[in-house]
Amino acid sequence: MEFVLLGWPEDRHPLYLDYREFAYAGKFVMTSTGKAVVGDDGVVAAAAFDEDRTDPATLVVRYVTVRREQKGEQLGSRLLRFVRERAVERGYERVTIGVNNAYSYQAAYRAGFCFTGADSGLAELTLEWPGDRDTERYHAGFRAFQRRELTSAEETYLTDRLDAEPPDVVDNPV
């Protein structure tokens, strides 16, 4: 799979994704965010990001989406790491992301992000890079998700990780 940075926010690059195959597809049409994608013959994962409005040293990943039939292949984690590495090359000192479910939380951890202990007030937990990969902090995020209304699959997913160590960071995608 090829990982490509399509552009930074100032490049005003829209990305058209099929809403039947990608969550948040409509968010990628906006030209106010930078975009990165994964794919060989078409996009299989995409990320949108921009600079933090109050801290120019921080890049905020706004959305990561993976084609429905390719979820579980760690493409989101690998793309998030790719974006993080491009941000550091560009001079950003910090990268953040807000996640609204335990699967995205785990994917962000695999990309090297860590729970800050904060939430955005929009049912999203905030993760950052660099950060503290302390096991207790990792578990705290899963406990925050446990307080929500969950499906039985989500409950099992959380329970299976409450005694686990944070996952290893995925290999560099490029």
C-alpha positions as CSV (number, residue, x, y, z in Angstrom):
1,M,0.0,0.0,0.0
2,E,1.2,3.5,-0.8
3,F,1.0,6.3,1.8
4,V,0.6,9.7,0.2
5,L,0.4,13.2,1.7
6,L,-2.0,15.0,-0.7
7,G,-1.4,18.4,0.8
8,W,-1.4,20.7,3.8
9,P,-4.3,22.9,4.8
10,E,-3.1,25.8,2.8
11,D,-3.1,23.6,-0.4
12,R,-6.9,23.5,-0.1
13,H,-7.2,20.0,-1.4
14,P,-10.7,18.4,-1.5
15,L,-11.0,14.6,-1.4
16,Y,-14.2,12.9,-2.6
17,L,-14.9,9.6,-0.8
18,D,-18.0,7.4,-1.3
19,Y,-20.2,7.8,1.8
20,R,-21.3,4.2,1.4
21,E,-17.8,3.0,1.9
22,F,-16.3,5.5,4.3
23,A,-17.5,7.0,7.6
24,Y,-17.1,10.8,7.7
25,A,-16.8,11.0,3.9
26,G,-18.4,14.4,3.7
27,K,-15.7,15.9,6.0
28,F,-13.0,15.2,3.4
29,V,-14.6,17.5,0.7
30,M,-13.7,20.5,2.9
31,T,-10.7,22.3,1.6
32,S,-9.6,23.8,5.0
33,T,-7.8,20.6,6.1
34,G,-4.7,18.8,4.9
35,K,-5.2,15.3,3.6
36,A,-3.2,12.0,3.5
37,V,-4.4,8.7,2.0
38,V,-3.5,5.1,1.7
39,G,-4.1,3.0,-1.4
40,D,-2.8,1.4,-4.6
41,D,-5.8,1.3,-6.9
42,G,-8.0,3.9,-5.1
43,V,-8.2,5.2,-1.6
44,V,-8.6,2.7,1.2
45,A,-8.0,5.1,4.1
46,A,-7.8,8.8,4.6
47,A,-6.9,11.4,7.2
48,A,-7.7,15.1,7.5
49,F,-5.7,17.5,9.7
50,D,-4.9,21.1,10.4
51,E,-3.0,23.3,12.8
52,D,-4.4,23.8,16.3
53,R,-6.1,27.2,16.4
54,T,-4.4,28.2,19.7
55,D,-1.0,26.5,19.4
56,P,0.9,26.7,16.1
57,A,3.3,24.0,17.3
58,T,0.4,21.4,17.4
59,L,-1.2,19.6,14.4
60,V,-4.7,18.3,15.1
61,V,-5.8,15.2,13.2
62,R,-9.5,15.8,12.7
63,Y,-10.7,12.6,11.0
64,V,-9.3,9.2,10.0
65,T,-11.5,6.9,8.0
66,V,-10.9,3.4,6.6
67,R,-12.9,1.7,3.9
68,R,-15.5,-0.5,5.6
69,E,-14.3,-3.8,4.2
70,Q,-10.7,-3.1,5.2
71,K,-11.2,-2.2,8.9
72,G,-9.1,-4.3,11.2
73,E,-6.0,-4.3,8.9
74,Q,-4.3,-1.5,11.0
75,L,-4.5,0.9,8.0
76,G,-5.8,3.7,10.3
77,S,-3.0,3.2,12.8
78,R,-0.4,3.2,10.0
79,L,-1.9,6.2,8.3
80,L,-2.0,8.1,11.6
81,R,1.7,7.3,12.2
82,F,2.5,8.5,8.6
83,V,0.7,11.8,9.3
84,R,2.5,12.2,12.6
85,E,5.8,11.6,11.0
86,R,5.1,14.2,8.2
87,A,4.0,16.7,10.9
88,V,7.3,16.3,12.8
89,E,9.2,16.7,9.5
90,R,7.3,19.9,8.9
91,G,8.3,21.2,12.4
92,Y,5.2,20.4,14.6
93,E,6.2,19.5,18.1
94,R,2.9,17.9,19.1
95,V,0.1,16.0,17.3
96,T,-3.3,15.4,18.8
97,I,-6.4,13.5,17.9
98,G,-9.9,13.1,19.5
99,V,-11.4,9.6,19.4
100,N,-15.0,8.6,20.1
101,N,-14.8,4.9,20.4
102,A,-12.5,2.2,21.8
103,Y,-11.4,0.9,18.4
104,S,-10.1,4.3,17.4
105,Y,-8.5,4.7,20.8
106,Q,-6.6,1.4,20.3
107,A,-5.6,2.4,16.7
108,A,-4.2,5.8,17.9
109,Y,-2.2,4.0,20.6
110,R,-0.8,1.7,17.9
111,A,0.3,4.9,16.1
112,G,2.2,6.0,19.1
113,F,-0.4,8.4,20.6
114,C,-1.3,8.4,24.4
115,F,-4.3,9.4,26.3
116,T,-4.0,12.8,27.9
117,G,-6.7,12.2,30.5
118,A,-8.9,14.9,28.9
119,D,-11.9,14.8,26.7
120,S,-13.2,17.4,24.2
121,G,-16.7,17.6,25.6
122,L,-17.9,16.1,22.3
123,A,-17.7,12.5,23.6
124,E,-14.1,12.3,22.4
125,L,-11.1,11.4,24.4
126,T,-7.9,13.4,23.5
127,L,-4.7,11.6,22.7
128,E,-1.4,13.1,21.9
129,W,2.1,12.5,20.6
130,P,4.5,12.6,22.2
131,G,2.9,11.3,25.4
132,D,3.1,9.1,28.4
133,R,2.5,5.5,27.5
134,D,2.0,4.5,31.1
135,T,-0.3,1.5,31.5
136,E,-2.6,3.1,34.0
137,R,-3.2,6.0,31.7
138,Y,-3.9,3.6,28.8
139,H,-6.5,1.8,31.0
140,A,-8.1,5.1,32.1
141,G,-9.2,5.7,28.6
142,F,-10.9,2.4,28.3
143,R,-12.6,2.9,31.6
144,A,-14.0,6.2,30.2
145,F,-15.5,4.3,27.3
146,Q,-17.0,1.8,29.7
147,R,-19.3,4.5,31.1
148,R,-21.0,4.8,27.8
149,E,-23.8,2.8,26.2
150,L,-22.0,0.0,24.4
151,T,-22.8,-3.0,22.3
152,S,-21.9,-6.4,23.6
153,A,-19.0,-6.5,21.1
154,E,-17.7,-3.2,22.4
155,E,-18.0,-4.3,26.0
156,T,-16.0,-7.5,25.2
157,Y,-13.4,-5.4,23.4
158,L,-12.9,-3.1,26.3
159,T,-12.9,-5.9,28.9
160,D,-10.2,-7.8,27.0
161,R,-7.9,-4.7,27.1
162,L,-8.4,-3.5,30.7
163,D,-5.6,-5.7,32.0
164,A,-3.3,-5.5,28.9
165,E,-0.3,-3.4,28.3
166,P,-0.5,-0.6,25.7
167,P,0.0,-2.0,22.2
168,D,3.3,-1.8,20.4
169,V,3.6,1.0,17.9
170,V,3.0,-0.1,14.3
171,D,5.9,-0.3,11.9
172,N,6.8,2.8,9.9
173,P,4.5,2.6,6.9
174,V,7.1,3.8,4.4
